[in-house]
Amino acid sequence: MADINAPLRAAARDQGPALPRINTITVADLRDALARGWEDFKAQPSHLVFVALIYPVIGVLLAQATVSFNIFPLLFPLLGGFALLGPFAAIALYEVSRRRERQLDSGWEHAFAVLRSPAISQILLLGAMLTGLFIAWLICAWVIYRGLLGLPADVSTADFLRTVFTTPQGWMMIVAGNLVGLLFAIVAFSISVVAFPQIIDRRVDVATAVRTSIAAVEHNPRVMVIWGLIVSGLLVLGSLPLLVGLVVVMPVLGHASWHLYRKVVDG
């Protein structure tokens, strides 16, 4: 007799491994995750500050490159879109939080132990996906700029800013750029909010981690929106004094993201 359930089982296999149970979280969980992230940072701030320096230093170098190569219109999209790579930049911080949670040695030599993890190929693959989104965002931002303003390559900073803020075309560029940037931010956030910690913790493949991350956002849409706003707000505050504030903001958010993952993903 034919097995009428065979197609259903085959479809389930095609969808990949079963996802872990997703917990319902509240704003109180976000506050607790941030508090735990702060505690992780205070426990070993010296070498974590050094790790976190990588992110703002690269940001400063990229900003300098836009000036050196006379592509100043890409400065804001570059600095804004650079946040898309934040989850990837924080992988060493997730590992430190994981080790502290399990009461393992989390000294300096263990900060980059994740680079020797059997899951490093999946971590790099997801990092490449976020890098691809970052590059795609810069291309879109440049197309929007050229299509709406298209100022000469030798335009001065003053003329550029005056055109952006005092002309209809400049206002249209601001609106269009922010809307497109928001779409990129939503995609990046949805696929990565708990994906990197899950790969590090459970050594799952990228597809499973991304599906879990999207499921976490779908299960807790309001709280995840609030978390995204908190992350964005803290990154903006940390970026204001020439990105120096990111030396503290980055590790705290990185650790907090680990604790958020532990609250959202069962088990």
Phi and psi in degrees as GROMACS dihedral restraints (atoms count N, CA, C in turn):
[ dihedral_restraints ]
;  ai    aj    ak    al  type     phi  dphi    fc
    3     4     5     6     1   -69.0    20    10
    4     5     6     7     1   142.5    20    10
    6     7     8     9     1   -87.2    20    10
    7     8     9    10     1   106.2    20    10
    9    10    11    12     1   -72.2    20    10
   10    11    12    13     1   -15.0    20    10
   12    13    14    15     1   -91.3    20    10
   13    14    15    16     1    -4.7    20    10
   15    16    17    18     1   -58.3    20    10
   16    17    18    19     1   -44.6    20    10
   18    19    20    21     1   -60.5    20    10
   19    20    21    22     1   -36.8    20    10
   21    22    23    24     1   -66.1    20    10
   22    23    24    25     1   -41.3    20    10
   24    25    26    27     1   -67.3    20    10
   25    26    27    28     1   -37.9    20    10
   27    28    29    30     1   -64.3    20    10
   28    29    30    31     1   -40.2    20    10
   30    31    32    33     1   -64.5    20    10
   31    32    33    34     1   -39.1    20    10
   33    34    35    36     1   -63.8    20    10
   34    35    36    37     1   -38.9    20    10
   36    37    38    39     1   -65.1    20    10
   37    38    39    40     1   -37.3    20    10
   39    40    41    42     1   -66.0    20    10
   40    41    42    43     1   -25.7    20    10
   42    43    44    45     1   -76.8    20    10
   43    44    45    46     1    -7.4    20    10
   45    46    47    48     1    92.3    20    10
   46    47    48    49     1  -175.7    20    10
   48    49    50    51     1   -59.2    20    10
   49    50    51    52     1   149.8    20    10
   51    52    53    54     1   -64.2    20    10
   52    53    54    55     1   143.1    20    10
   54    55    56    57     1   -81.2    20    10
   55    56    57    58     1   151.6    20    10
   57    58    59    60     1   -68.4    20    10
   58    59    60    61     1   162.7    20    10
   60    61    62    63     1   -70.7    20    10
   61    62    63    64     1   136.1    20    10
   63    64    65    66     1   -97.2    20    10
   64    65    66    67     1   126.7    20    10
   66    67    68    69     1   -86.7    20    10
   67    68    69    70     1   153.3    20    10
   69    70    71    72     1   -85.2    20    10
   70    71    72    73     1   128.5    20    10
   72    73    74    75     1  -118.9    20    10
   73    74    75    76     1   165.7    20    10
   75    76    77    78     1  -125.6    20    10
   76    77    78    79     1   175.2    20    10
   78    79    80    81     1   -62.0    20    10
   79    80    81    82     1   -31.7    20    10
   81    82    83    84     1   -60.9    20    10
   82    83    84    85     1   -34.4    20    10
   84    85    86    87     1   -66.4    20    10
   85    86    87    88     1   -34.9    20    10
   87    88    89    90     1   -65.0    20    10
   88    89    90    91     1   -43.2    20    10
   90    91    92    93     1   -62.8    20    10
   91    92    93    94     1   -41.3    20    10
   93    94    95    96     1   -66.3    20    10
   94    95    96    97     1   -39.5    20    10
   96    97    98    99     1   -62.2    20    10
   97    98    99   100     1   -41.9    20    10
   99   100   101   102     1   -65.3    20    10
  100   101   102   103     1   -40.9    20    10
  102   103   104   105     1   -63.0    20    10
  103   104   105   106     1   -42.2    20    10
  105   106   107   108     1   -67.1    20    10
  106   107   108   109     1   -36.6    20    10
  108   109   110   111     1   -62.7    20    10
  109   110   111   112     1   -39.1    20    10
  111   112   113   114     1   -65.6    20    10
  112   113   114   115     1   -39.7    20    10
  114   115   116   117     1   -64.9    20    10
  115   116   117   118     1   -40.5    20    10
  117   118   119   120     1   -61.4    20    10
  118   119   120   121     1   -41.3    20    10
  120   121   122   123     1   -65.2    20    10
  121   122   123   124     1   -43.6    20    10
  123   124   125   126     1   -66.3    20    10
  124   125   126   127     1   -28.8    20    10
  126   127   128   129     1   -64.0    20    10
  127   128   129   130     1   -38.1    20    10
  129   130   131   132     1  -146.0    20    10
  130   131   132   133     1    67.0    20    10
  132   133   134   135     1   -72.7    20    10
  133   134   135   136     1   -28.8    20    10
  135   136   137   138     1   -62.6    20    10
  136   137   138   139     1   -56.5    20    10
  138   139   140   141     1   -76.8    20    10
  139   140   141   142     1   -22.8    20    10
  141   142   143   144     1   -72.5    20    10
  142   143   144   145     1   -34.0    20    10
  144   145   146   147     1   -62.2    20    10
  145   146   147   148     1   -41.0    20    10
  147   148   149   150     1   -61.6    20    10
  148   149   150   151     1   -43.8    20    10
  150   151   152   153     1   -61.1    20    10
  151   152   153   154     1   -45.3    20    10
  153   154   155   156     1   -67.8    20    10
  154   155   156   157     1   -22.7    20    10
  156   157   158   159     1   -59.6    20    10
  157   158   159   160     1   -28.9    20    10
  159   160   161   162     1   -56.3    20    10
  160   161   162   163     1   -42.4    20    10
  162   163   164   165     1   -65.7    20    10
  163   164   165   166     1   -55.3    20    10
  165   166   167   168     1   -65.9    20    10
  166   167   168   169     1   -33.5    20    10
  168   169   170   171     1   -63.2    20    10
  169   170   171   172     1   -44.7    20    10
  171   172   173   174     1   -62.3    20    10
  172   173   174   175     1   -39.2    20    10
  174   175   176   177     1   -60.5    20    10
  175   176   177   178     1   -43.4    20    10
  177   178   179   180     1   -63.9    20    10
  178   179   180   181     1   -41.9    20    10
  180   181   182   183     1   -63.3    20    10
  181   182   183   184     1   -40.8    20    10
  183   184   185   186     1   -65.9    20    10
  184   185   186   187     1   -40.4    20    10
  186   187   188   189     1   -62.7    20    10
  187   188   189   190     1   -42.1    20    10
  189   190   191   192     1   -62.5    20    10
  190   191   192   193     1   -36.2    20    10
  192   193   194   195     1   -64.4    20    10
  193   194   195   196     1   -36.4    20    10
  195   196   197   198     1   -64.6    20    10
  196   197   198   199     1   -32.8    20    10
  198   199   200   201     1   -76.1    20    10
  199   200   201   202     1   -43.6    20    10
  201   202   203   204     1   -63.3    20    10
  202   203   204   205     1   -38.3    20    10
  204   205   206   207     1   -96.0    20    10
  205   206   207   208     1    13.7    20    10
  207   208   209   210     1    56.9    20    10
  208   209   210   211     1    42.9    20    10
  210   211   212   213     1  -122.2    20    10
  211   212   213   214     1    48.9    20    10
  213   214   215   216     1   -54.6    20    10
  214   215   216   217     1   -35.2    20    10
  216   217   218   219     1   -58.0    20    10
  217   218   219   220     1   -18.6    20    10
  219   220   221   222     1   -89.7    20    10
  220   221   222   223     1    -0.6    20    10
  222   223   224   225     1   -61.5    20    10
  223   224   225   226     1   -51.2    20    10
  225   226   227   228     1   -66.0    20    10
  226   227   228   229     1   -46.9    20    10
  228   229   230   231     1   -58.6    20    10
  229   230   231   232     1   -34.8    20    10
  231   232   233   234     1   -68.3    20    10
  232   233   234   235     1   -47.6    20    10
  234   235   236   237     1   -69.2    20    10
  235   236   237   238     1   -38.5    20    10
  237   238   239   240     1   -68.1    20    10
  238   239   240   241     1   -44.0    20    10
  240   241   242   243     1   -73.6    20    10
  241   242   243   244     1   -19.2    20    10
  243   244   245   246     1   -61.1    20    10
  244   245   246   247     1   -24.5    20    10
  246   247   248   249     1   -63.6    20    10
  247   248   249   250     1   -21.5    20    10
  249   250   251   252     1   -60.9    20    10
  250   251   252   253     1   -26.7    20    10
  252   253   254   255     1   -90.6    20    10
  253   254   255   256     1    -2.2    20    10
  255   256   257   258     1   -53.8    20    10
  256   257   258   259     1   -48.1    20    10
  258   259   260   261     1   -59.2    20    10
  259   260   261   262     1   -34.6    20    10
  261   262   263   264     1   -72.3    20    10
  262   263   264   265     1   -38.7    20    10
  264   265   266   267     1   -67.0    20    10
  265   266   267   268     1   -18.5    20    10
  267   268   269   270     1   -96.5    20    10
  268   269   270   271     1    12.2    20    10
  270   271   272   273     1   -62.1    20    10
  271   272   273   274     1   -35.2    20    10
  273   274   275   276     1   -66.4    20    10
  274   275   276   277     1   -32.2    20    10
  276   277   278   279     1   -70.6    20    10
  277   278   279   280     1   -37.5    20    10
  279   280   281   282     1   -60.8    20    10
  280   281   282   283     1   -40.7    20    10
  282   283   284   285     1   -65.4    20    10
  283   284   285   286     1   -39.7    20    10
  285   286   287   288     1   -63.9    20    10
  286   287   288   289     1   -43.8    20    10
  288   289   290   291     1   -64.5    20    10
  289   290   291   292     1   -38.7    20    10
  291   292   293   294     1   -61.7    20    10
  292   293   294   295     1   -44.3    20    10
  294   295   296   297     1   -69.4    20    10
  295   296   297   298     1   -39.6    20    10
  297   298   299   300     1   -65.0    20    10
  298   299   300   301     1   -38.9    20    10
  300   301   302   303     1   -61.8    20    10
  301   302   303   304     1   -35.9    20    10
  303   304   305   306     1   -92.4    20    10
  304   305   306   307     1     8.9    20    10
  306   307   308   309     1    58.2    20    10
  307   308   309   310     1    40.0    20    10
  309   310   311   312     1  -100.2    20    10
  310   311   312   313     1   163.3    20    10
  312   313   314   315     1   -61.6    20    10
  313   314   315   316     1   125.2    20    10
  315   316   317   318     1  -123.7    20    10
  316   317   318   319     1    37.8    20    10
  318   319   320   321     1   -70.9    20    10
  319   320   321   322     1  -177.4    20    10
  321   322   323   324     1   -52.9    20    10
  322   323   324   325     1   -43.8    20    10
  324   325   326   327     1   -67.3    20    10
  325   326   327   328     1   -14.0    20    10
  327   328   329   330     1   -98.1    20    10
  328   329   330   331     1    -6.5    20    10
  330   331   332   333     1   -60.1    20    10
  331   332   333   334     1   -37.0    20    10
  333   334   335   336     1  -107.2    20    10
  334   335   336   337     1    20.5    20    10
  336   337   338   339     1   -60.7    20    10
  337   338   339   340     1   -24.1    20    10
  339   340   341   342     1   -62.2    20    10
  340   341   342   343     1   -25.0    20    10
  342   343   344   345     1   -69.6    20    10
  343   344   345   346     1   -16.5    20    10
  345   346   347   348     1  -101.8    20    10
  346   347   348   349     1     7.3    20    10
  348   349   350   351     1   -68.8    20    10
  349   350   351   352     1   145.3    20    10
  351   352   353   354     1   -60.4    20    10
  352   353   354   355     1   -17.3    20    10
  354   355   356   357     1   -92.5    20    10
  355   356   357   358     1     9.1    20    10
  357   358   359   360     1   -60.5    20    10
  358   359   360   361     1   -33.9    20    10
  360   361   362   363     1   -63.7    20    10
  361   362   363   364     1   -38.6    20    10
  363   364   365   366     1   -72.1    20    10
  364   365   366   367     1   -35.8    20    10
  366   367   368   369     1   -62.4    20    10
  367   368   369   370     1   -45.5    20    10
  369   370   371   372     1   -66.6    20    10
  370   371   372   373     1   -35.1    20    10
  372   373   374   375     1   -65.3    20    10
  373   374   375   376     1   -44.5    20    10
  375   376   377   378     1   -66.8    20    10
  376   377   378   379     1   -37.5    20    10
  378   379   380   381     1   -61.3    20    10
  379   380   381   382     1   -38.0    20    10
  381   382   383   384     1   -65.6    20    10
  382   383   384   385     1   -35.7    20    10
  384   385   386   387     1   -63.6    20    10
  385   386   387   388     1   -43.9    20    10
  387   388   389   390     1   -66.8    20    10
  388   389   390   391     1   -37.5    20    10
  390   391   392   393     1   -63.3    20    10
  391   392   393   394     1   -38.9    20    10
  393   394   395   396     1   -61.8    20    10
  394   395   396   397     1   -41.7    20    10
  396   397   398   399     1   -63.0    20    10
  397   398   399   400     1   -40.2    20    10
  399   400   401   402     1   -61.6    20    10
  400   401   402   403     1   -46.0    20    10
  402   403   404   405     1   -66.3    20    10
  403   404   405   406     1   -41.6    20    10
  405   406   407   408     1   -61.7    20    10
  406   407   408   409     1   -38.5    20    10
  408   409   410   411     1   -63.7    20    10
  409   410   411   412     1   -43.0    20    10
  411   412   413   414     1   -63.2    20    10
  412   413   414   415     1   -39.3    20    10
  414   415   416   417     1   -63.5    20    10
  415   416   417   418     1   -44.9    20    10
  417   418   419   420     1   -62.3    20    10
  418   419   420   421     1   -41.5    20    10
  420   421   422   423     1   -63.0    20    10
  421   422   423   424     1   -40.5    20    10
  423   424   425   426     1   -67.4    20    10
  424   425   426   427     1   -40.5    20    10
  426   427   428   429     1   -63.2    20    10
  427   428   429   430     1   -42.6    20    10
  429   430   431   432     1   -62.3    20    10
  430   431   432   433     1   -44.1    20    10
  432   433   434   435     1   -62.7    20    10
  433   434   435   436     1   -48.9    20    10
  435   436   437   438     1   -65.7    20    10
  436   437   438   439     1   -35.7    20    10
  438   439   440   441     1   -72.0    20    10
  439   440   441   442     1   -33.2    20    10
  441   442   443   444     1  -100.4    20    10
  442   443   444   445     1   -32.7    20    10
  444   445   446   447     1  -115.1    20    10
  445   446   447   448     1   -59.3    20    10
  447   448   449   450     1    56.1    20    10
  448   449   450   451     1    44.8    20    10
  450   451   452   453     1   -69.3    20    10
  451   452   453   454     1   158.2    20    10
  453   454   455   456     1   -58.4    20    10
  454   455   456   457     1   152.9    20    10
  456   457   458   459     1   -62.4    20    10
  457   458   459   460     1   -27.2    20    10
  459   460   461   462     1   -96.9    20    10
  460   461   462   463     1    19.8    20    10
  462   463   464   465     1   -62.1    20    10
  463   464   465   466     1   139.7    20    10
  465   466   467   468     1   -76.4    20    10
  466   467   468   469     1   160.0    20    10
  468   469   470   471     1   -60.7    20    10
  469   470   471   472     1   -41.0    20    10
  471   472   473   474     1   -62.8    20    10
  472   473   474   475     1   -45.7    20    10
  474   475   476   477     1   -65.6    20    10
  475   476   477   478     1   -38.5    20    10
  477   478   479   480     1   -61.9    20    10
  478   479   480   481     1   -49.5    20    10
  480   481   482   483     1   -64.8    20    10
  481   482   483   484     1   -38.5    20    10
  483   484   485   486     1   -64.1    20    10
  484   485   486   487     1   -40.6    20    10
  486   487   488   489     1   -67.7    20    10
  487   488   489   490     1   -40.2    20    10
  489   490   491   492     1   -64.0    20    10
  490   491   492   493     1   -42.6    20    10
  492   493   494   495     1   -97.8    20    10
  493   494   495   496     1    -7.0    20    10
  495   496   497   498     1  -124.9    20    10
  496   497   498   499     1     4.9    20    10
  498   499   500   501     1  -123.5    20    10
  499   500   501   502     1   152.2    20    10
  501   502   503   504     1   -57.4    20    10
  502   503   504   505     1   -38.9    20    10
  504   505   506   507     1   -63.7    20    10
  505   506   507   508     1   -38.6    20    10
  507   508   509   510     1   -66.3    20    10
  508   509   510   511     1   -40.1    20    10
  510   511   512   513     1   -65.5    20    10
  511   512   513   514     1   -40.1    20    10
  513   514   515   516     1   -62.4    20    10
  514   515   516   517     1   -39.1    20    10
  516   517   518   519     1   -64.6    20    10
  517   518   519   520     1   -40.4    20    10
  519   520   521   522     1   -62.0    20    10
  520   521   522   523     1   -47.2    20    10
  522   523   524   525     1   -64.7    20    10
  523   524   525   526     1   -50.0    20    10
  525   526   527   528     1   -63.1    20    10
  526   527   528   529     1   -43.2    20    10
  528   529   530   531     1   -63.4    20    10
  529   530   531   532     1   -41.9    20    10
  531   532   533   534     1   -69.3    20    10
  532   533   534   535     1   -36.7    20    10
  534   535   536   537     1   -66.0    20    10
  535   536   537   538     1   -45.2    20    10
  537   538   539   540     1   -66.3    20    10
  538   539   540   541     1   -41.2    20    10
  540   541   542   543     1   -61.4    20    10
  541   542   543   544     1   -37.1    20    10
  543   544   545   546     1   -62.9    20    10
  544   545   546   547     1   -40.2    20    10
  546   547   548   549     1   -62.4    20    10
  547   548   549   550     1   -43.9    20    10
  549   550   551   552     1   -62.9    20    10
  550   551   552   553     1   -40.7    20    10
  552   553   554   555     1   -64.4    20    10
  553   554   555   556     1   -40.6    20    10
  555   556   557   558     1   -63.3    20    10
  556   557   558   559     1   -44.2    20    10
  558   559   560   561     1   -63.2    20    10
  559   560   561   562     1   -49.1    20    10
  561   562   563   564     1   -61.8    20    10
  562   563   564   565     1   -43.3    20    10
  564   565   566   567     1   -63.4    20    10
  565   566   567   568     1   -44.7    20    10
  567   568   569   570     1   -64.1    20    10
  568   569   570   571     1   -38.3    20    10
  570   571   572   573     1   -86.8    20    10
  571   572   573   574     1    -9.1    20    10
  573   574   575   576     1  -128.3    20    10
  574   575   576   577     1    -4.7    20    10
  576   577   578   579     1   -58.6    20    10
  577   578   579   580     1   -36.5    20    10
  579   580   581   582     1  -125.6    20    10
  580   581   582   583     1     7.4    20    10
  582   583   584   585     1   -69.5    20    10
  583   584   585   586     1   -49.3    20    10
  585   586   587   588     1   -62.6    20    10
  586   587   588   589     1   -47.6    20    10
  588   589   590   591     1   -58.5    20    10
  589   590   591   592     1   -37.2    20    10
  591   592   593   594     1   -67.0    20    10
  592   593   594   595     1   -40.5    20    10
  594   595   596   597     1   -62.1    20    10
  595   596   597   598     1   -44.1    20    10
  597   598   599   600     1   -66.1    20    10
  598   599   600   601     1   -39.6    20    10
  600   601   602   603     1   -77.8    20    10
  601   602   603   604     1   -42.5    20    10
  603   604   605   606     1  -118.7    20    10
  604   605   606   607     1    -2.2    20    10
  606   607   608   609     1    56.5    20    10
  607   608   609   610     1    41.4    20    10
  609   610   611   612     1   -82.5    20    10
  610   611   612   613     1   168.0    20    10
  612   613   614   615     1   -81.2    20    10
  613   614   615   616     1   167.2    20    10
  615   616   617   618     1   -60.0    20    10
  616   617   618   619     1   -42.8    20    10
  618   619   620   621     1   -58.9    20    10
  619   620   621   622     1   -44.9    20    10
  621   622   623   624     1   -65.4    20    10
  622   623   624   625     1   -42.1    20    10
  624   625   626   627     1   -64.3    20    10
  625   626   627   628     1   -42.1    20    10
  627   628   629   630     1   -67.0    20    10
  628   629   630   631     1   -42.7    20    10
  630   631   632   633     1   -61.9    20    10
  631   632   633   634     1   -40.5    20    10
  633   634   635   636     1   -63.8    20    10
  634   635   636   637     1   -43.3    20    10
  636   637   638   639     1   -62.5    20    10
  637   638   639   640     1   -44.9    20    10
  639   640   641   642     1   -64.0    20    10
  640   641   642   643     1   -40.2    20    10
  642   643   644   645     1   -63.3    20    10
  643   644   645   646     1   -37.8    20    10
  645   646   647   648     1   -63.5    20    10
  646   647   648   649     1   -40.1    20    10
  648   649   650   651     1   -68.9    20    10
  649   650   651   652     1   -42.2    20    10
  651   652   653   654     1   -66.0    20    10
  652   653   654   655     1   -33.4    20    10
  654   655   656   657     1   -78.5    20    10
  655   656   657   658     1   -27.5    20    10
  657   658   659   660     1  -129.9    20    10
  658   659   660   661     1    58.6    20    10
  660   661   662   663     1   -61.1    20    10
  661   662   663   664     1   -45.6    20    10
  663   664   665   666     1   -65.8    20    10
  664   665   666   667     1   -47.0    20    10
  666   667   668   669     1   -67.3    20    10
  667   668   669   670     1   -37.0    20    10
  669   670   671   672     1   -68.9    20    10
  670   671   672   673     1   -33.9    20    10
  672   673   674   675     1   -63.5    20    10
  673   674   675   676     1   -43.4    20    10
  675   676   677   678     1   -61.7    20    10
  676   677   678   679     1   -42.3    20    10
  678   679   680   681     1   -61.7    20    10
  679   680   681   682     1   -42.9    20    10
  681   682   683   684     1   -61.1    20    10
  682   683   684   685     1   -39.5    20    10
  684   685   686   687     1   -68.0    20    10
  685   686   687   688     1   -37.8    20    10
  687   688   689   690     1   -62.8    20    10
  688   689   690   691     1   -47.3    20    10
  690   691   692   693     1   -60.0    20    10
  691   692   693   694     1   -47.2    20    10
  693   694   695   696     1   -62.2    20    10
  694   695   696   697     1   -44.4    20    10
  696   697   698   699     1   -62.8    20    10
  697   698   699   700     1   -43.7    20    10
  699   700   701   702     1   -67.3    20    10
  700   701   702   703     1   -37.1    20    10
  702   703   704   705     1   -65.6    20    10
  703   704   705   706     1   -39.1    20    10
  705   706   707   708     1   -64.4    20    10
  706   707   708   709     1   -46.4    20    10
  708   709   710   711     1   -61.0    20    10
  709   710   711   712     1   -41.1    20    10
  711   712   713   714     1   -69.4    20    10
  712   713   714   715     1   -22.7    20    10
  714   715   716   717     1   -86.8    20    10
  715   716   717   718     1   -19.4    20    10
  717   718   719   720     1   -59.4    20    10
  718   719   720   721     1   -49.7    20    10
  720   721   722   723     1   -82.7    20    10
  721   722   723   724     1    66.7    20    10
  723   724   725   726     1    56.4    20    10
  724   725   726   727     1    38.0    20    10
  726   727   728   729     1    69.2    20    10
  727   728   729   730     1     3.1    20    10
  729   730   731   732     1   -64.6    20    10
  730   731   732   733     1   -36.5    20    10
  732   733   734   735     1   -62.3    20    10
  733   734   735   736     1   -19.8    20    10
  735   736   737   738     1   -66.1    20    10
  736   737   738   739     1   -18.1    20    10
  738   739   740   741     1   -61.9    20    10
  739   740   741   742     1   -29.7    20    10
  741   742   743   744     1   -98.3    20    10
  742   743   744   745     1   -42.9    20    10
  744   745   746   747     1   -61.8    20    10
  745   746   747   748     1   -43.7    20    10
  747   748   749   750     1   -59.4    20    10
  748   749   750   751     1   -52.9    20    10
  750   751   752   753     1   -64.3    20    10
  751   752   753   754     1   -37.9    20    10
  753   754   755   756     1   -63.4    20    10
  754   755   756   757     1   -45.3    20    10
  756   757   758   759     1   -66.3    20    10
  757   758   759   760     1   -37.7    20    10
  759   760   761   762     1   -61.7    20    10
  760   761   762   763     1   -47.3    20    10
  762   763   764   765     1   -65.5    20    10
  763   764   765   766     1   -41.7    20    10
  765   766   767   768     1   -62.4    20    10
  766   767   768   769     1   -35.5    20    10
  768   769   770   771     1   -65.0    20    10
  769   770   771   772     1   -35.7    20    10
  771   772   773   774     1   -62.7    20    10
  772   773   774   775     1   -46.8    20    10
  774   775   776   777     1   -67.9    20    10
  775   776   777   778     1   -32.2    20    10
  777   778   779   780     1   -64.2    20    10
  778   779   780   781     1   -43.8    20    10
  780   781   782   783     1   -56.1    20    10
  781   782   783   784     1   -44.3    20    10
  783   784   785   786     1   -65.5    20    10
  784   785   786   787     1   -27.6    20    10
  786   787   788   789     1   -80.7    20    10
  787   788   789   790     1   -34.7    20    10
  789   790   791   792     1   -81.4    20    10
  790   791   792   793     1   -45.1    20    10
  792   793   794   795     1   -93.0    20    10
  793   794   795   796     1   123.1    20    10
  795   796   797   798     1   -65.0    20    10
  796   797   798   799     1   137.2    20    10
